[in-house]
Amino acid sequence: FKEESIELGPPEISNRPYGISKRTLMEALRAARIQYGVKSVSLLMANLYGVGMDDSTNGHVIPEIFRKCVEYKRGLAQQITLFGDGTCSRDMLNVQDAAKAIIKTLKLQDGPTDVLGLNVGSGEESPINRIAYYITELMGVPMEKVVWGKREENGQQRRALCTKRAKELLGWKSEIELYDGLKELSSY
């Protein structure tokens, strides 16, 4: 997904509200730039994960899998039931890397004059079944205890961000590999 793609066609159905809100923000930024000369950029974040994301009621896959592993280990569940069939992929970004990108953006002396949206992500696709494998391994839960739902529950099949512009403009790229970030979380 490249930044200029956000304005092409309708957003994917499972992400429509988020996509429309980003488009609306970018239009407001464009108007402020034209009318008042305000230089600004909207950071388009990948799926975030990291320390402090313990509320799995908001649909974030990583805290949800961790929560279900903990419930299984405590004997509160016989299995770990996950949405979808595990084949869809997401771009996962550790919150520490996201914070560094935000700080670098804020430190730009002159805001970009031609950029309204800037992708901030790992730039890599991580299949949900691989994420589940990593987490169950780190939590000491047998992967065979994972039960997958229906393919219809997958949502968008693939989602990864092209981060070339962030590298060029900010000198930024994600540094925390997914497995390492998950390993850090498993120690909490």
Backbone bond lengths (Angstrom), bond angles and torsions (degrees), N, CA, C in turn:
res aa  C-N    CA-C-N  psi(-1)  N-CA   C-N-CA  omega(-1)  CA-C   N-CA-C  phi
1 F - - - 1.440 - - 1.515 108.55 -
2 K 1.318 116.40 118.92 1.460 121.80 176.87 1.526 109.23 -98.32
3 E 1.317 116.54 155.13 1.462 121.44 -176.24 1.526 112.73 -54.79
4 E 1.322 116.92 -41.45 1.474 119.29 -177.31 1.529 112.31 -69.45
5 S 1.327 117.59 -14.67 1.459 121.25 179.40 1.517 112.88 -70.84
6 I 1.327 117.41 -18.78 1.467 119.81 -176.57 1.526 111.75 -62.72
7 E 1.318 116.77 -23.77 1.462 119.92 -178.22 1.528 113.25 -98.68
8 L 1.328 116.99 5.97 1.460 120.90 -178.41 1.519 110.84 -99.34
9 G 1.301 117.29 115.54 1.458 121.93 175.62 1.513 112.84 66.21
10 P 1.335 115.64 177.27 1.469 119.03 179.25 1.521 110.70 -73.02
11 P 1.324 117.19 147.40 1.464 119.30 176.20 1.529 110.40 -62.66
12 E 1.317 115.70 152.82 1.465 121.69 177.22 1.531 107.76 -56.44
13 I 1.325 116.86 141.35 1.463 122.47 -169.27 1.529 113.73 -55.37
14 S 1.327 118.80 -41.81 1.469 119.79 -177.09 1.531 112.07 -73.87
15 N 1.341 117.11 -13.53 1.468 121.79 179.18 1.520 112.31 -116.31
16 R 1.311 117.10 10.66 1.467 120.70 -172.57 1.527 113.34 -55.65
17 P 1.341 121.47 -51.19 1.473 119.23 -178.99 1.529 112.56 -58.52
18 Y 1.337 116.92 -42.92 1.462 120.82 179.37 1.527 110.38 -64.15
19 G 1.334 116.66 -45.92 1.462 120.89 -179.33 1.523 112.23 -62.05
20 I 1.310 116.73 -41.56 1.468 120.68 179.11 1.526 110.24 -66.70
21 S 1.325 117.49 -39.91 1.463 119.48 179.02 1.527 111.00 -64.47
22 K 1.339 117.41 -39.01 1.468 120.22 177.78 1.528 110.55 -65.82
23 R 1.324 116.59 -42.06 1.471 119.66 177.53 1.517 111.08 -60.83
24 T 1.331 116.31 -42.37 1.462 121.13 -179.42 1.525 110.28 -63.24
25 L 1.321 117.09 -44.31 1.460 121.03 178.21 1.526 110.47 -61.31
26 M 1.322 116.76 -43.50 1.461 119.59 -179.23 1.530 111.39 -65.22
27 E 1.326 117.21 -34.97 1.468 119.89 176.11 1.522 110.77 -65.94
28 A 1.329 117.07 -39.90 1.468 120.64 177.36 1.528 110.34 -64.46
29 L 1.324 117.36 -40.83 1.460 120.96 177.60 1.529 110.91 -63.99
30 R 1.324 115.55 -41.68 1.468 120.28 178.28 1.530 110.16 -60.61
31 A 1.317 117.15 -45.30 1.472 121.11 -179.93 1.525 110.75 -63.68
32 A 1.337 117.87 -42.31 1.469 121.02 179.38 1.529 110.88 -65.33
33 R 1.319 116.27 -34.69 1.463 120.25 178.28 1.524 110.55 -66.98
34 I 1.333 116.11 -46.08 1.469 120.84 -178.35 1.521 110.97 -67.85
35 Q 1.325 116.60 -47.67 1.457 119.93 -173.51 1.522 113.53 -79.29
36 Y 1.330 117.82 -38.57 1.465 120.41 -172.29 1.526 114.26 -119.96
37 G 1.325 118.12 -2.14 1.457 120.90 -178.94 1.521 114.30 73.20
38 V 1.319 117.16 18.19 1.462 121.70 -179.78 1.528 109.47 -72.46
39 K 1.313 115.87 125.25 1.466 120.45 177.00 1.526 107.73 -97.31
40 S 1.296 115.82 122.95 1.461 120.35 -178.17 1.517 109.49 -154.27
41 V 1.326 114.87 167.57 1.455 120.86 179.51 1.525 108.24 -148.27
42 S 1.308 115.86 142.17 1.455 122.16 175.61 1.518 108.03 -98.51
43 L 1.326 116.47 121.31 1.458 120.11 178.78 1.529 108.86 -82.00
44 L 1.315 115.61 124.02 1.457 122.54 -179.78 1.526 107.16 -98.18
45 M 1.323 116.13 99.01 1.462 121.96 -172.21 1.525 112.59 -84.48
46 A 1.319 114.92 145.52 1.464 122.29 170.82 1.528 107.96 -73.26
47 N 1.322 117.05 -176.71 1.463 121.61 175.07 1.524 108.32 -66.76
48 L 1.315 116.25 118.07 1.458 120.69 -177.25 1.528 111.37 -88.92
49 Y 1.326 114.83 148.60 1.457 121.19 173.23 1.519 107.37 -149.74
50 G 1.320 115.71 157.21 1.452 119.00 176.12 1.507 111.91 155.39
51 V 1.319 114.99 -176.00 1.449 122.44 -178.40 1.526 108.96 -57.84
52 G 1.318 115.16 134.72 1.458 120.77 179.35 1.516 113.22 99.01
53 M 1.324 117.93 -11.58 1.461 120.53 179.54 1.523 109.24 -91.86
54 D 1.313 116.91 69.50 1.451 119.75 -177.51 1.524 112.57 -102.92
55 D 1.308 118.18 0.87 1.461 120.80 178.82 1.519 108.63 -94.09
56 S 1.311 116.24 98.12 1.463 119.94 -176.40 1.520 112.68 -85.30
57 T 1.320 118.00 6.03 1.460 119.83 -179.55 1.522 112.31 -78.82
58 N 1.317 118.11 -5.19 1.462 120.47 -176.57 1.526 113.29 -99.62
59 G 1.325 117.58 12.05 1.454 121.08 173.61 1.510 116.04 84.89
60 H 1.312 118.55 10.78 1.460 120.24 177.70 1.521 109.81 -80.42
61 V 1.309 115.63 124.36 1.463 121.00 -170.06 1.520 113.28 -64.84
62 I 1.306 118.97 -42.39 1.461 120.76 -175.19 1.526 111.97 -66.40
63 P 1.350 120.23 -50.98 1.467 117.47 177.62 1.528 112.85 -62.94
64 E 1.324 116.87 -30.77 1.464 120.79 178.45 1.530 110.71 -64.54
65 I 1.319 117.37 -45.00 1.469 120.06 179.81 1.528 110.01 -66.34
66 F 1.331 117.19 -42.62 1.462 119.44 177.32 1.528 110.66 -59.89
67 R 1.326 117.40 -45.92 1.469 121.28 -179.45 1.525 110.83 -58.76
68 K 1.323 116.03 -44.77 1.461 119.88 -178.37 1.528 111.45 -68.11
69 C 1.316 117.87 -33.38 1.471 120.55 175.28 1.527 110.62 -65.42
70 V 1.318 116.61 -42.06 1.468 120.64 178.38 1.527 109.97 -63.19
71 E 1.322 117.14 -44.07 1.470 120.43 178.18 1.526 111.01 -60.52
72 Y 1.322 116.38 -41.92 1.470 120.11 178.24 1.532 110.41 -61.75
73 K 1.330 116.73 -47.59 1.463 120.49 -177.82 1.530 111.92 -64.11
74 R 1.326 117.14 -29.57 1.471 121.03 178.72 1.534 111.93 -82.93
75 G 1.329 116.21 -1.06 1.455 119.95 -179.74 1.514 114.18 80.45
76 L 1.327 116.80 14.36 1.463 121.25 -178.89 1.520 112.54 -86.76
77 A 1.321 116.92 -9.32 1.473 121.72 179.43 1.515 109.11 -145.82
78 Q 1.322 115.93 146.38 1.464 121.76 178.70 1.527 111.92 -86.04
79 Q 1.325 115.20 -21.60 1.465 121.29 -178.46 1.520 109.05 -151.30
80 I 1.317 115.01 173.78 1.465 121.58 178.29 1.524 106.80 -115.44
81 T 1.318 116.30 107.22 1.458 121.31 -177.83 1.521 109.01 -96.75
82 L 1.334 116.16 122.77 1.455 121.83 -178.19 1.527 110.63 -116.76
83 F 1.325 115.69 148.50 1.461 121.12 177.58 1.521 110.60 -69.05
84 G 1.308 116.35 151.42 1.459 121.81 176.64 1.515 111.66 72.96
85 D 1.311 114.26 -175.21 1.469 119.03 -178.63 1.531 112.71 -104.33
86 G 1.321 116.94 5.00 1.463 121.38 176.33 1.518 115.12 87.31
87 T 1.347 117.10 -4.10 1.464 118.91 -175.04 1.528 113.99 -88.16
88 C 1.324 117.62 -17.56 1.467 117.70 -178.95 1.531 109.09 -73.15
89 S 1.304 115.62 159.93 1.465 120.12 -176.89 1.515 110.49 -127.39
90 R 1.314 114.53 153.92 1.455 121.71 178.90 1.520 109.63 -137.86
91 D 1.313 115.14 155.03 1.459 123.12 172.98 1.524 105.43 -90.26
92 M 1.316 117.23 113.70 1.459 121.97 -177.53 1.525 109.91 -105.47
93 L 1.332 115.15 132.06 1.462 121.07 -177.67 1.519 109.42 -128.14
94 N 1.310 116.27 128.12 1.453 121.31 177.45 1.529 109.34 -69.47
95 V 1.333 116.36 140.75 1.466 120.62 -177.26 1.527 112.39 -61.20
96 Q 1.329 117.58 -27.12 1.465 119.47 177.94 1.535 110.84 -66.81
97 D 1.334 116.58 -40.04 1.464 120.55 175.76 1.526 110.35 -66.94
98 A 1.331 116.96 -39.66 1.467 120.81 178.83 1.527 110.11 -61.47
99 A 1.324 116.89 -42.79 1.468 120.80 179.59 1.526 111.02 -61.35
100 K 1.321 116.74 -40.45 1.468 120.15 178.75 1.530 110.90 -63.46
101 A 1.334 117.05 -38.91 1.467 120.28 178.48 1.521 110.75 -66.30
102 I 1.317 117.06 -39.72 1.466 120.64 178.67 1.525 110.02 -63.07
103 I 1.319 116.48 -45.72 1.474 120.54 -180.00 1.522 110.78 -61.91
104 K 1.335 117.68 -43.97 1.466 120.59 178.57 1.528 110.74 -62.29
105 T 1.313 116.75 -37.88 1.467 120.21 178.73 1.519 110.31 -65.37
106 L 1.322 116.81 -43.71 1.461 120.89 179.91 1.527 112.49 -64.83
107 K 1.328 116.73 -27.20 1.461 120.83 -178.01 1.525 113.78 -85.67
108 L 1.329 117.15 -3.05 1.468 118.25 177.65 1.524 108.66 -60.81
109 Q 1.308 117.09 126.57 1.461 120.90 179.92 1.521 111.30 -64.16
110 D 1.293 114.52 -49.59 1.455 120.38 177.01 1.514 106.98 -118.79
111 G 1.318 115.97 122.27 1.460 119.23 178.69 1.514 110.13 -60.28
112 P 1.295 117.45 156.82 1.465 120.24 178.94 1.521 110.35 -64.88
113 T 1.293 116.25 139.42 1.465 119.80 -178.16 1.520 112.63 -90.50
114 D 1.322 117.34 -18.28 1.458 119.73 -176.73 1.521 113.30 -119.26
115 V 1.337 117.79 5.72 1.461 121.22 -176.59 1.522 109.16 -114.52
116 L 1.321 116.53 124.44 1.460 120.70 174.56 1.523 111.17 -104.20
117 G 1.320 116.36 -34.60 1.456 121.38 179.33 1.516 109.56 -123.04
118 L 1.327 115.54 144.09 1.461 120.24 -178.70 1.532 108.53 -138.30
119 N 1.323 115.69 117.97 1.465 121.22 -179.90 1.519 110.91 -70.11
120 V 1.313 115.49 133.06 1.458 122.27 176.34 1.532 106.44 -128.32
121 G 1.319 116.15 105.72 1.457 121.05 -178.19 1.514 109.95 -162.17
122 S 1.318 114.99 -178.65 1.463 119.22 177.80 1.524 110.59 -78.36
123 G 1.332 116.22 -22.92 1.458 120.59 -176.97 1.519 112.46 79.28
124 E 1.322 117.27 7.50 1.458 121.53 -178.18 1.522 110.34 -121.64
125 E 1.319 115.15 144.26 1.458 120.79 175.47 1.518 109.14 -88.45
126 S 1.310 116.02 131.10 1.462 121.49 176.32 1.519 108.25 -120.51
127 P 1.335 117.92 110.97 1.458 119.95 177.53 1.533 110.48 -61.46
128 I 1.313 116.28 141.39 1.457 121.27 -179.06 1.530 110.85 -59.72
129 N 1.336 117.97 -36.82 1.468 118.60 179.77 1.541 111.17 -65.46
130 R 1.317 118.03 -31.17 1.467 120.38 176.20 1.533 110.16 -70.57
131 I 1.324 116.37 -40.89 1.466 120.51 177.76 1.526 109.43 -61.08
132 A 1.330 116.48 -44.64 1.472 120.77 178.72 1.527 110.41 -61.66
133 Y 1.331 116.91 -40.61 1.469 120.49 178.77 1.534 110.28 -61.47
134 Y 1.327 116.35 -47.85 1.467 119.89 179.91 1.526 110.96 -58.21
135 I 1.329 116.30 -48.57 1.469 120.06 -175.33 1.523 110.94 -65.98
136 T 1.328 117.47 -45.11 1.473 118.85 -179.78 1.527 110.41 -63.08
137 E 1.316 116.63 -39.07 1.468 120.14 177.54 1.526 110.79 -61.82
138 L 1.328 116.19 -47.43 1.462 120.83 -179.09 1.528 112.26 -65.75
139 M 1.322 116.80 -30.79 1.465 121.64 -177.94 1.532 112.31 -91.25
140 G 1.328 117.28 -2.86 1.459 120.41 179.11 1.521 113.24 71.21
141 V 1.323 116.51 34.15 1.460 122.30 178.82 1.522 108.17 -110.91
142 P 1.334 118.54 131.75 1.474 119.62 179.12 1.531 111.28 -64.03
143 M 1.306 116.02 130.46 1.469 120.98 -179.24 1.527 111.55 -59.07
144 E 1.326 116.97 -27.80 1.469 118.90 -179.44 1.527 111.98 -68.23
145 K 1.324 118.40 -8.38 1.464 121.65 175.51 1.529 111.85 -83.27
146 V 1.330 116.85 -6.43 1.466 121.30 177.76 1.522 109.26 -83.64
147 V 1.320 115.80 128.50 1.460 123.10 176.99 1.524 106.84 -117.14
148 W 1.322 115.09 126.03 1.462 120.40 -177.99 1.517 110.71 -91.90
149 G 1.332 115.03 150.51 1.458 121.92 177.92 1.520 111.11 -84.84
150 K 1.313 115.25 -144.47 1.462 122.11 -176.23 1.523 110.75 -98.25
151 R 1.307 115.67 149.38 1.463 121.28 177.36 1.526 111.11 -56.96
152 E 1.326 117.26 -33.15 1.463 121.19 -179.31 1.534 112.03 -62.23
153 E 1.326 117.43 -19.29 1.457 121.48 -179.46 1.533 112.51 -85.80
154 N 1.323 117.49 -1.65 1.460 121.26 -175.98 1.515 114.25 -63.63
155 G 1.321 117.48 -32.90 1.452 119.25 -169.97 1.524 108.53 74.53
156 Q 1.298 116.35 -151.64 1.462 120.92 179.05 1.528 108.87 -58.46
157 Q 1.321 117.19 130.49 1.463 121.02 -174.02 1.530 112.77 -68.10
158 R 1.325 117.14 -41.76 1.462 120.61 -177.95 1.519 109.35 -133.58
159 R 1.330 115.35 139.13 1.455 119.13 175.70 1.520 108.92 -151.10
160 A 1.320 115.35 111.55 1.465 121.63 174.69 1.521 107.60 -145.43
161 L 1.291 115.98 147.45 1.457 121.48 -176.50 1.523 111.69 -102.13
162 C 1.320 115.60 141.31 1.456 121.64 170.66 1.529 106.27 -82.75
163 T 1.316 117.68 117.94 1.464 121.55 -174.53 1.531 113.12 -106.53
164 K 1.314 116.48 16.41 1.467 121.35 -178.09 1.535 112.16 -57.24
165 R 1.323 116.42 -42.23 1.459 120.36 -177.37 1.537 111.41 -66.41
166 A 1.332 117.76 -37.75 1.475 120.77 177.86 1.522 110.31 -64.54
167 K 1.329 116.63 -37.48 1.462 120.23 177.99 1.527 110.42 -65.19
168 E 1.344 115.56 -42.94 1.462 119.84 -178.06 1.527 112.04 -70.99
169 L 1.310 116.90 -46.28 1.457 121.58 -173.60 1.529 113.10 -78.85
170 L 1.334 116.36 -41.55 1.455 120.73 -174.57 1.524 113.64 -104.02
171 G 1.328 117.35 -16.15 1.459 119.76 -170.78 1.524 109.94 68.22
172 W 1.327 116.49 30.41 1.463 122.66 -174.82 1.520 111.43 -113.56
173 K 1.296 115.79 143.90 1.458 122.21 167.51 1.518 106.97 -152.22
174 S 1.321 115.91 154.21 1.460 118.53 179.81 1.523 109.09 -66.32
175 E 1.313 116.09 145.45 1.464 121.69 -176.86 1.518 112.97 -115.90
176 I 1.324 117.50 -25.23 1.461 120.64 -174.44 1.523 109.48 -91.01
177 E 1.317 115.44 114.23 1.465 121.00 176.97 1.525 108.92 -66.63
178 L 1.328 115.91 147.50 1.453 120.89 -176.24 1.532 112.24 -53.88
179 Y 1.312 117.87 -50.19 1.465 119.89 -177.67 1.528 111.19 -59.18
180 D 1.333 116.92 -42.00 1.466 120.49 -179.88 1.525 111.07 -64.51
181 G 1.327 116.57 -40.30 1.460 120.15 177.88 1.513 111.99 -65.19
182 L 1.331 116.35 -39.84 1.459 120.95 178.23 1.534 110.70 -67.84
183 K 1.324 115.86 -37.14 1.464 119.98 178.79 1.523 110.29 -62.66
184 E 1.328 116.87 -41.56 1.455 120.68 177.15 1.532 110.35 -61.03
185 L 1.317 116.83 -43.54 1.466 120.63 179.77 1.519 112.14 -64.27
186 S 1.322 117.09 -35.72 1.467 120.30 -176.36 1.526 112.43 -66.74
187 S 1.326 117.01 -16.03 1.467 119.79 -179.02 1.521 112.13 -86.14
188 Y 1.340 117.97 -4.05 1.476 120.59 -179.66 1.497 111.66 -88.74
